[in-house]
Amino acid sequence: MNSNSYCQTPPPPTPDTPPWLGLSVLLLAGFVTIFDLFVVNVAIPDMQSRLGASFSQIGFIVAGYELAFGVLLITGGRLGDLWGRRRLFQIGMAGFTLASALCGLAPSAFLLILARVLQGLAAALLFPQVYASIRVNFDGDNSRRAFGLLGMTLGLAAIAGQVLGGWLVHFNLFDLGWRSIFLINLPVGLLAIGAARYIPETRAPQGQGLDSTGVVLISLALSLLLIPLIQSSEHGWPPSSLAALAASGLLLLAFYKQQEKRRQAGQSPLVDMQLLAQPRFALGALLVLLVYSTASSFFLCFALLLQSGLGLSPFQAGSIFAPASAGFVAASLGAPRLVARYGTRAITAGALGYTLSFAWLIAQVAWTGARMEPAHLIPVLIFLGASQGLIMTPLLNLVLGFVKATQAGMASGVISSIQQVGAALGVAVVGLLFTAGRNAGGLASSQTEKYVAAFVAGMSYNLLACILVCLLLMALSKLAQYQEQP
């Protein structure tokens, strides 16, 4: 097969013949990249015992993937625009599969950290192609259905990271322990690479090359932003962290000016700042940041409460999450129809339910304390999962629907980066509150009581964030009504 036949672009799909088989491959890739963000939580005790890893090393094992993922996402989206989204999908999936093998075979905590960084970099090349390919290959109702399935898949991946991860560690197949959570990616990755031919090749019409200066500026800026946020739960805020945040702000300002200069000169910027100047897209981006910050921080804190606080095994802890996945899937399936009928009001109702679910969970944990029976949390977890499905599933379609198809790769990279910044922000803020709550119990408190107090303190951020999401959604609805007026 010659290179021309290999790179031949299939005819563009039409609304009558959307590439649903290609969508299934995209969803599989989206699932596995988000799965690996959350699956490490339930494997932490096993990693510590088998690798002799310190708490600081465990923190970098968790954060290394998230950091590398967040830093390169915008660049990954732009590369897909320029070189072809299917091609970048294949490259990213191949790199992700190889890095997963390195994670599963790592003989030490240090090498596992390095492998996790490589895994995150590969995921950053892969993940934006999922968003962008859906945006340009599906129209109208098909687009809403496709993004609804994507939102459901990503939310389910976060829950499955706890459920399936706990089961894998518990069953300890071939005495692999924690290694199985990474090695399971190998057959999935090979399947996705082989099936990628069903994804139509697309690229943006611009012919200019990649803005390398912009890549360096945004990568440094996001690194200096995310590293202090991730480390803050353990190290607090030393002067070096504050200096890094200040430097990040200066680099972000320099990035903005450099991107505007390129746009005004008629060159192709890495990020078109006029995209962020659109009020609806900017509000939607803030919503994404807040919603994903609550998801990441909740799963981490709840896993610590169940295992370190209540002494549950990974299998038991994972099983407790299963009801939340049932609620999430059920709500996700109905969310597109609700949004088609009621618009933004349906998402606002989901956000209100999400807020009430955190209030209910906080109250139940605080009331029962050390007497808590984990099984009694199942009703609130079902409600929480259903509320997540109602808000997370249609949110991606809502936000990316504000942009033109030619900006799909750029917008998907921006939104994906905001997801990871939100995840790091949530973990950082909740981590500080969690640590403060655990220390407030004093020496006389039992281990369970300390973790109960820590969970209640940490989830206070999630409750506040959900209230802000409700207010922002109402503002977005008003803005949409205003802009639709003649």
C-alpha positions as CSV (number, residue, x, y, z in Angstrom):
1,M,0.0,0.0,0.0
2,N,1.5,3.3,-1.0
3,S,1.4,6.5,1.1
4,N,-1.2,8.1,-1.1
5,S,-3.7,5.3,-0.6
6,Y,-2.9,5.2,3.1
7,C,-3.7,8.9,3.6
8,Q,-6.6,9.0,1.2
9,T,-9.4,11.0,2.9
10,P,-12.9,9.4,2.8
11,P,-15.7,11.5,1.5
12,P,-17.1,13.8,4.2
13,P,-20.1,12.3,6.0
14,T,-23.5,13.8,5.7
15,P,-26.2,14.1,8.3
16,D,-27.9,11.1,6.6
17,T,-24.8,8.9,6.9
18,P,-22.9,9.9,10.0
19,P,-19.9,7.7,11.0
20,W,-21.4,5.9,14.0
21,L,-18.9,3.1,13.8
22,G,-16.1,5.7,13.9
23,L,-17.9,7.3,16.9
24,S,-17.6,4.0,18.8
25,V,-13.9,4.1,18.4
26,L,-13.7,7.7,19.5
27,L,-15.8,6.9,22.6
28,L,-13.5,4.0,23.4
29,A,-10.5,6.3,23.3
30,G,-12.2,9.0,25.4
31,F,-13.2,6.3,27.9
32,V,-9.7,4.9,28.4
33,T,-8.0,8.3,28.7
34,I,-10.4,9.5,31.4
35,F,-10.4,6.1,33.1
36,D,-6.7,6.4,33.7
37,L,-7.2,9.8,35.4
38,F,-9.3,8.2,38.2
39,V,-8.3,4.5,38.4
40,V,-5.1,5.3,40.4
41,N,-7.1,6.4,43.4
42,V,-8.2,2.9,44.5
43,A,-4.7,1.4,43.9
44,I,-2.8,3.8,46.1
45,P,-2.5,1.4,49.2
46,D,-1.3,-1.4,46.9
47,M,1.3,0.8,45.2
48,Q,2.6,2.0,48.6
49,S,3.0,-1.6,49.8
50,R,4.5,-3.1,46.7
51,L,6.7,-0.3,45.5
52,G,7.6,1.2,48.9
53,A,6.5,4.5,47.5
54,S,6.4,7.6,49.7
55,F,3.3,9.7,50.0
56,S,5.0,12.4,47.9
57,Q,5.8,9.9,45.2
58,I,2.2,8.7,45.2
59,G,1.1,12.3,44.7
60,F,3.3,12.6,41.6
61,I,2.1,9.2,40.3
62,V,-1.5,10.6,40.5
63,A,-0.6,14.1,39.3
64,G,2.1,13.3,36.6
65,Y,-0.6,12.1,34.2
66,E,-2.9,15.0,34.9
67,L,-0.1,17.6,34.5
68,A,1.2,16.3,31.2
69,F,-2.3,15.8,29.9
70,G,-3.4,19.3,30.7
71,V,-0.2,21.0,29.5
72,L,-0.2,19.6,25.9
73,L,-4.0,19.5,25.2
74,I,-4.2,22.8,23.3
75,T,-1.2,21.8,21.2
76,G,-2.7,18.4,20.5
77,G,-5.9,19.9,19.2
78,R,-4.0,22.3,16.9
79,L,-1.8,19.4,15.6
80,G,-5.0,17.5,14.7
81,D,-6.3,20.5,12.8
82,L,-3.0,20.8,10.8
83,W,-2.0,17.2,10.2
84,G,-5.3,15.3,10.2
85,R,-7.4,14.3,13.2
86,R,-7.4,10.6,12.5
87,R,-3.6,10.5,12.0
88,L,-3.1,12.3,15.4
89,F,-5.6,9.9,16.9
90,Q,-3.6,6.9,15.8
91,I,-0.3,8.4,16.9
92,G,-1.7,9.4,20.3
93,M,-3.3,6.0,20.8
94,A,-0.1,4.2,19.9
95,G,1.9,6.3,22.3
96,F,-0.8,5.9,25.0
97,T,-0.7,2.1,24.7
98,L,3.1,2.0,24.8
99,A,3.2,4.2,27.9
100,S,0.6,2.1,29.6
101,A,2.8,-0.9,29.1
102,L,5.7,1.0,30.7
103,C,3.5,2.0,33.6
104,G,2.5,-1.6,34.2
105,L,6.1,-2.9,34.0
106,A,7.7,-0.1,36.0
107,P,10.0,-1.6,38.7
108,S,10.2,1.5,40.9
109,A,8.1,4.5,41.9
110,F,10.4,6.9,40.0
111,L,10.1,5.1,36.7
112,L,6.4,4.8,37.2
113,I,6.2,8.6,37.6
114,L,8.1,9.0,34.3
115,A,5.9,6.5,32.5
116,R,2.8,8.3,33.8
117,V,4.1,11.6,32.4
118,L,4.6,9.9,29.0
119,Q,1.1,8.5,29.2
120,G,-0.4,11.9,29.8
121,L,1.5,13.5,26.9
122,A,0.2,10.8,24.6
123,A,-3.3,11.2,25.9
124,A,-3.0,15.0,25.2
125,L,-2.4,14.2,21.5
126,L,-5.3,11.7,21.4
127,F,-8.1,13.3,23.4
128,P,-8.7,16.5,21.5
129,Q,-9.2,14.5,18.3
130,V,-12.2,12.9,20.0
131,Y,-14.0,16.2,20.5
132,A,-13.0,17.7,17.2
133,S,-13.9,14.7,15.1
134,I,-17.4,14.5,16.6
135,R,-17.8,18.3,16.1
136,V,-17.0,18.2,12.3
137,N,-18.6,14.8,11.4
138,F,-22.0,15.2,13.0
139,D,-24.7,17.7,12.5
140,G,-28.0,18.7,14.1
141,D,-29.7,16.0,16.1
142,N,-26.9,13.6,15.3
143,S,-24.4,16.0,16.9
144,R,-26.5,16.2,20.1
145,R,-26.8,12.4,20.2
146,A,-23.0,12.0,19.6
147,F,-22.0,14.5,22.2
148,G,-24.6,13.1,24.6
149,L,-22.9,9.7,24.2
150,L,-19.5,11.3,24.7
151,G,-20.6,13.1,27.9
152,M,-22.0,9.8,29.2
153,T,-18.9,7.9,28.3
154,L,-16.5,10.3,30.0
155,G,-18.6,10.4,33.2
156,L,-18.9,6.7,33.2
157,A,-15.2,6.4,32.8
158,A,-14.6,8.4,35.9
159,I,-16.9,6.1,37.9
160,A,-15.5,3.0,36.3
161,G,-12.1,4.1,37.3
162,Q,-13.2,3.5,40.9
163,V,-15.3,0.4,40.3
164,L,-13.3,-1.6,37.8
165,G,-10.0,-0.4,39.3
166,G,-11.0,-1.7,42.7
167,W,-12.0,-5.0,41.3
168,L,-8.8,-5.4,39.3
169,V,-6.6,-4.7,42.4
170,H,-8.7,-7.0,44.6
171,F,-8.7,-10.0,42.3
172,N,-5.0,-9.6,41.8
173,L,-4.9,-11.7,38.5
174,F,-1.4,-13.3,38.0
175,D,-0.3,-11.5,41.1
176,L,-0.2,-8.3,39.1
177,G,-1.9,-6.1,41.8
178,W,-1.9,-2.5,40.9
179,R,-0.1,-3.2,37.6
180,S,-3.3,-4.6,36.1
181,I,-5.0,-1.2,36.0
182,F,-2.4,-0.1,33.4
183,L,-1.9,-3.4,31.5
184,I,-5.7,-3.6,30.8
185,N,-5.1,-0.7,28.4
186,L,-3.0,-2.8,26.0
187,P,-5.8,-4.8,24.3
188,V,-8.0,-1.7,24.3
189,G,-5.4,0.4,22.6
190,L,-4.6,-2.2,20.0
191,L,-8.3,-2.5,19.2
192,A,-8.7,1.3,18.8
193,I,-5.6,1.6,16.6
194,G,-6.9,-1.2,14.3
195,A,-10.4,0.3,14.1
196,A,-9.3,3.9,13.6
197,R,-9.8,3.5,9.9
198,Y,-13.5,4.0,10.5
199,I,-12.9,7.5,11.7
200,P,-13.2,9.9,8.7
201,E,-10.0,12.0,8.2
202,T,-10.6,15.7,8.7
203,R,-8.4,18.7,9.1
204,A,-8.8,22.5,9.3
205,P,-8.5,24.4,6.0
206,Q,-5.7,26.6,7.2
207,G,-2.4,25.8,5.6
208,Q,0.0,27.5,8.0
209,G,2.3,25.6,10.4
210,L,2.2,25.2,14.1
211,D,2.9,28.2,16.3
212,S,6.0,26.9,18.1
213,T,6.4,30.0,20.2
214,G,2.8,29.8,21.4
215,V,3.3,26.1,22.2
216,V,6.3,26.9,24.5
217,L,4.5,29.8,26.2
218,I,1.3,28.0,27.0
219,S,3.1,24.8,28.0
220,L,5.3,26.7,30.5
221,A,2.3,28.8,31.7
222,L,0.1,25.7,32.4
223,S,3.0,23.8,34.0
224,L,3.7,26.6,36.4
225,L,0.0,26.9,37.2
226,L,-0.8,23.2,37.7
227,I,2.4,22.0,39.6
228,P,1.8,24.3,42.6
229,L,-2.0,23.5,42.6
230,I,-1.3,19.7,42.6
231,Q,1.5,20.0,45.3
232,S,-0.5,22.4,47.5
233,S,-2.4,19.7,49.4
234,E,0.9,18.2,50.7
235,H,3.3,21.1,50.8
236,G,1.0,24.1,51.3
237,W,2.0,27.4,49.7
238,P,5.7,28.1,50.1
239,P,7.2,31.1,48.4
240,S,8.4,29.0,45.4
241,S,4.8,28.0,44.7
242,L,3.5,31.6,44.9
243,A,6.4,32.7,42.6
244,A,5.4,29.9,40.1
245,L,1.8,31.1,40.1
246,A,2.9,34.7,39.5
247,A,5.2,33.6,36.6
248,S,2.3,31.6,35.2
249,G,0.1,34.7,35.1
250,L,2.8,36.7,33.3
251,L,3.3,33.9,30.8
252,L,-0.4,33.7,30.1
253,L,-0.5,37.4,29.5
254,A,2.5,37.1,27.1
255,F,0.7,34.2,25.4
256,Y,-2.4,36.3,24.9
257,K,-0.5,39.2,23.4
258,Q,1.6,36.9,21.2
259,Q,-1.6,35.1,19.9
260,E,-3.3,38.4,19.2
261,K,-0.3,39.7,17.3
262,R,-0.3,36.6,15.1
263,R,-4.0,36.9,14.4
264,Q,-3.7,40.6,13.5
265,A,-0.8,39.8,11.2
266,G,-3.0,37.3,9.3
267,Q,-1.1,34.3,10.7
268,S,-2.8,31.3,12.3
269,P,-2.7,31.4,16.1
270,L,-2.6,28.4,18.4
271,V,-5.7,29.8,20.1
272,D,-7.9,32.5,18.5
273,M,-8.5,34.8,21.5
274,Q,-11.8,36.0,19.8
275,L,-13.1,32.5,20.7
276,L,-12.7,33.2,24.4
277,A,-14.2,36.7,23.9
278,Q,-17.5,35.1,22.9
279,P,-19.6,35.4,26.1
280,R,-21.4,32.1,25.8
281,F,-18.2,30.1,25.1
282,A,-16.4,31.9,28.0
283,L,-19.3,31.1,30.4
284,G,-19.4,27.5,29.2
285,A,-15.7,27.1,29.7
286,L,-16.1,28.3,33.3
287,L,-18.9,25.8,33.8
288,V,-16.7,23.0,32.5
289,L,-13.9,24.1,34.9
290,L,-16.2,24.0,38.0
291,V,-18.1,20.8,37.1
292,Y,-14.9,18.8,36.5
293,S,-13.2,20.2,39.6
294,T,-16.1,18.7,41.7
295,A,-15.9,15.3,39.9
296,S,-12.2,14.8,40.4
297,S,-12.0,15.9,44.0
298,F,-15.1,13.9,45.0
299,F,-13.8,10.6,43.7
300,L,-10.4,11.1,45.4
301,C,-11.8,12.1,48.8
302,F,-14.5,9.4,48.8
303,A,-11.9,6.7,47.9
304,L,-9.8,7.9,50.9
305,L,-12.8,8.0,53.2
306,L,-13.8,4.4,52.3
307,Q,-10.3,2.8,52.3
308,S,-8.2,4.8,54.8
309,G,-11.1,6.0,57.0
310,L,-13.4,3.0,57.1
311,G,-10.9,0.3,56.2
312,L,-12.7,-1.1,53.2
313,S,-10.8,-3.2,50.6
314,P,-10.4,-1.9,47.0
315,F,-13.1,-4.4,46.0
316,Q,-15.5,-3.1,48.6
317,A,-14.7,0.5,47.9
318,G,-15.2,-0.1,44.1
319,S,-18.5,-1.8,44.7
320,I,-19.9,1.1,46.6
321,F,-19.4,3.3,43.5
322,A,-21.3,0.9,41.2
323,P,-24.8,2.3,42.1
324,A,-23.6,5.8,41.1
325,S,-22.7,4.4,37.7
326,A,-26.2,3.0,37.3
327,G,-27.8,6.4,38.1
328,F,-25.3,8.1,35.8
329,V,-26.1,5.9,32.8
330,A,-29.8,6.1,33.3
331,A,-29.8,9.9,33.4
332,S,-27.3,10.2,30.6
333,L,-29.6,8.3,28.2
334,G,-32.5,10.6,28.9
335,A,-30.5,13.9,29.0
336,P,-30.3,14.6,25.2
337,R,-34.1,14.3,24.9
338,L,-34.6,16.6,27.9
339,V,-32.2,19.2,26.6
340,A,-33.9,19.0,23.1
341,R,-37.2,19.7,24.7
342,Y,-36.3,22.1,27.6
343,G,-33.0,23.6,26.5
344,T,-30.6,25.0,29.1
345,R,-33.3,24.6,31.8
346,A,-32.8,20.8,31.7
347,I,-29.1,21.2,32.5
348,T,-29.9,23.7,35.2
349,A,-32.2,21.2,36.8
350,G,-29.3,18.7,36.7
351,A,-27.0,21.2,38.4
352,L,-29.6,21.8,41.1
353,G,-29.8,18.0,41.7
354,Y,-26.1,17.9,41.8
355,T,-26.0,20.6,44.5
356,L,-28.7,18.8,46.6
357,S,-26.8,15.5,46.3
358,F,-23.7,17.0,47.8
359,A,-25.7,18.6,50.6
360,W,-27.4,15.3,51.3
361,L,-24.0,13.4,51.2
362,I,-22.3,15.9,53.5
363,A,-25.2,15.8,56.0
364,Q,-25.3,12.0,56.0
365,V,-21.6,11.5,56.6
366,A,-21.4,14.3,59.2
367,W,-24.5,12.9,61.1
368,T,-23.5,9.3,61.2
369,G,-19.7,9.9,61.7
370,A,-17.8,6.8,62.9
371,R,-21.1,4.8,63.0
372,M,-21.5,5.1,59.3
373,E,-22.5,2.1,57.3
374,P,-21.2,2.5,53.7
375,A,-24.2,0.6,52.3
376,H,-26.5,3.3,53.7
377,L,-24.8,5.8,51.3
378,I,-26.1,4.0,48.2
379,P,-29.3,6.1,47.7
380,V,-27.4,9.4,47.8
381,L,-24.8,8.0,45.4
382,I,-27.4,7.0,42.9
383,F,-28.9,10.5,43.1
384,L,-25.4,12.0,42.8
385,G,-24.6,9.9,39.7
386,A,-28.0,10.7,38.1
387,S,-27.4,14.4,38.7
388,Q,-23.9,14.2,37.2
389,G,-25.4,12.5,34.1
390,L,-27.9,15.2,33.6
391,I,-25.3,18.0,33.7
392,M,-22.1,16.4,32.3
393,T,-23.6,14.6,29.4
394,P,-25.1,17.6,27.6
395,L,-22.6,20.2,28.8
396,L,-19.9,19.4,26.2
397,N,-22.4,19.6,23.4
398,L,-23.7,22.9,24.7
399,V,-20.3,24.5,24.9
400,L,-18.7,23.2,21.7
401,G,-21.9,23.9,19.8
402,F,-21.1,27.6,20.2
403,V,-18.1,27.4,17.9
404,K,-17.7,27.0,14.1
405,A,-16.6,23.7,12.6
406,T,-13.3,25.3,11.5
407,Q,-12.5,26.1,15.1
408,A,-13.4,22.6,16.4
409,G,-9.8,21.4,17.1
410,M,-8.8,24.6,18.7
411,A,-12.0,24.8,20.9
412,S,-11.7,21.1,21.9
413,G,-8.1,21.6,23.0
414,V,-9.1,24.7,25.1
415,I,-12.1,22.9,26.7
416,S,-10.0,19.7,27.3
417,S,-7.3,21.9,29.0
418,I,-9.9,23.6,31.1
419,Q,-11.1,20.2,32.2
420,Q,-7.6,19.3,33.5
421,V,-7.0,22.7,35.1
422,G,-10.4,22.3,36.8
423,A,-9.5,18.8,38.0
424,A,-6.2,20.1,39.4
425,L,-7.9,23.1,41.0
426,G,-10.6,20.8,42.6
427,V,-8.0,18.4,44.0
428,A,-5.8,21.3,45.2
429,V,-8.6,23.2,47.0
430,V,-10.3,20.1,48.4
431,G,-6.9,18.6,49.4
432,L,-6.2,21.7,51.5
433,L,-9.6,21.5,53.2
434,F,-9.3,17.7,53.6
435,T,-6.0,18.0,55.3
436,A,-7.2,20.8,57.6
437,G,-10.3,18.8,58.5
438,R,-8.4,15.7,59.3
439,N,-5.9,17.6,61.5
440,A,-8.8,19.5,63.3
441,G,-10.0,16.3,65.0
442,G,-7.0,16.2,67.4
443,L,-5.1,13.2,68.7
444,A,-8.1,11.9,70.6
445,S,-10.1,11.2,67.5
446,S,-10.2,7.8,65.8
447,Q,-9.0,7.3,62.3
448,T,-12.5,7.1,61.0
449,E,-13.6,10.3,62.8
450,K,-10.6,12.1,61.3
451,Y,-11.5,11.0,57.8
452,V,-15.1,11.8,58.3
453,A,-14.2,15.4,59.4
454,A,-11.8,15.7,56.4
455,F,-14.4,14.5,53.9
456,V,-17.0,17.0,55.2
457,A,-14.5,19.8,55.1
458,G,-13.4,18.9,51.6
459,M,-16.8,18.5,50.1
460,S,-17.8,22.0,51.3
461,Y,-15.9,23.3,48.2
462,N,-18.0,21.0,46.0
463,L,-21.2,22.3,47.4
464,L,-20.1,25.9,46.8
465,A,-18.9,25.1,43.3
466,C,-22.3,23.5,42.5
467,I,-24.2,26.6,43.7
468,L,-22.0,28.7,41.4
469,V,-22.7,26.3,38.5
470,C,-26.5,26.8,39.0
471,L,-26.1,30.6,38.9
472,L,-23.9,30.5,35.8
473,L,-26.3,28.3,34.0
474,M,-29.1,30.7,34.7
475,A,-26.9,33.5,33.4
476,L,-26.1,31.5,30.3
477,S,-29.8,30.9,29.6
478,K,-30.6,34.6,29.9
479,L,-27.6,35.5,27.6
480,A,-28.8,33.0,25.0
481,Q,-32.3,34.5,25.1
482,Y,-30.9,38.0,24.7
483,Q,-28.8,37.1,21.7
484,E,-31.6,35.3,20.0
485,Q,-33.8,38.4,20.1
486,P,-34.0,40.3,16.8
